[in-house]
């Protein structure tokens, strides 16, 4: 479930998805490795890999990102 009443808002897929998109936007080449994004987000906020992967799945399903090999690209 994308929105869950039982956890903090900063752990929701919507919020984590915005952090992922921000990390992609900050990268000048618009192409970044998956684990680099995870590490970049964890510098500011402690996020489990499970929550990160749920947000990644959500972004992929709505067509916001593409994964080519080990690199993420933003679709818009």
CORQUI-V431905 format. One record per pair of residues at least 24 apart in sequence whose ideal C-beta (glycine too) atoms are under 10 Angstrom apart, sorted by sequence separation. I is the first residue (numbers start at 1). J is the second residue. If there is no record, write none. Layout:
[[I | J] [I | J]]
This chain:
[[16 | 41] [19 | 44] [19 | 45] [19 | 47] [37 | 65] [16 | 45] [15 | 45] [16 | 47] [15 | 47] [16 | 48] [20 | 52] [19 | 52] [34 | 67] [11 | 45] [21 | 55] [36 | 70] [37 | 71] [10 | 45] [11 | 46] [16 | 51] [17 | 52] [20 | 55] [24 | 59] [31 | 66] [34 | 69] [35 | 70] [36 | 71] [37 | 72] [10 | 46] [11 | 47] [15 | 51] [16 | 52] [19 | 55] [20 | 56] [33 | 69] [34 | 70] [36 | 72] [10 | 47] [11 | 48] [16 | 53] [17 | 54] [18 | 55] [31 | 68] [33 | 70] [34 | 71] [13 | 51] [16 | 54] [17 | 55] [20 | 58] [21 | 59] [32 | 70] [33 | 71] [34 | 72] [12 | 51] [13 | 52] [16 | 55] [17 | 56] [20 | 59] [32 | 71] [33 | 72] [11 | 51] [13 | 53] [15 | 55] [16 | 56] [17 | 57] [24 | 64] [31 | 71] [32 | 72] [10 | 51] [13 | 54] [14 | 55] [17 | 58] [18 | 59] [24 | 65] [30 | 71] [31 | 72] [32 | 73] [12 | 54] [13 | 55] [16 | 58] [17 | 59] [29 | 71] [30 | 72] [31 | 73] [32 | 74] [11 | 54] [12 | 55] [13 | 56] [16 | 59] [21 | 64] [30 | 73] [31 | 74] [7 | 51] [11 | 55] [13 | 57] [14 | 58] [20 | 64] [21 | 65] [29 | 73] [30 | 74] [13 | 58] [17 | 62] [20 | 65] [27 | 72] [12 | 58] [13 | 59] [27 | 73] [17 | 64] [27 | 74] [17 | 65] [24 | 72] [23 | 72] [24 | 73] [25 | 74] [24 | 74] [21 | 72] [23 | 74] [24 | 75] [2 | 54] [20 | 72] [1 | 54] [2 | 55] [21 | 74] [20 | 74] [2 | 57] [21 | 76] [2 | 58] [2 | 61]]
